[in-house]
């Protein structure tokens, strides 16, 4: 076996996807076992020449080191990749229902009484809905009622006096659905005589779709009660 063939076989063995260490070493040993011609010739006078057998051993060692380097790097890569079961990916959240909301002061409001109208528009059916309207407790504010365009039996309604506001809440009952369209939720209240500033009144709407996706809308009424 000549030097070139030995190099080629060792290189091919090193680049194999699953190298057989025992087989490579056996090839190296077989190559070294063949007596070299240089060892049978008489030594010439002068500086000692490195026999072919020595060169072949040096080449074999160099190629073996290169092969070991390739195998070692490959082993390192496998070790880095094989770290046990991967952590489960976080579940993707379903997108919430497409909806919009707008709060306004009803034009029928007057100097002593007002109505805030919240229009909620949905493009898809809604299986969960919570509507909160907070009317800031300015001078003389007292609740006088509320209504909605959806059936009354579909909602649980509460009016709560908070430290700084009246909280009107509509909660869609389990098993009920709000179809696509425009739906109005109105709050009514008395207030001190004159023009009432409604800029501190706010709303929050939380909608849940049939696939569990959720959307939240927030805003205000930002206007003044008409003086009539």
Secondary structure by P-SEA (a helix, b strand, c coil): ccaaaaaaaaaaaaacccccaaaaaaaaaaaaaccccccccccccccccccaaaaaaaaaaaaaaaaaaaaaaaaaaaaaacccccccccccccccccbbbbbbcccccccccbbbbbbbbbcccccbbbbbbbccccccccccccccccccccbbbbbbbcccbbbbbbbbcccccccccbbbbbbbbccccccccccccbbbbbbbccccbbbbbbbccccccccc
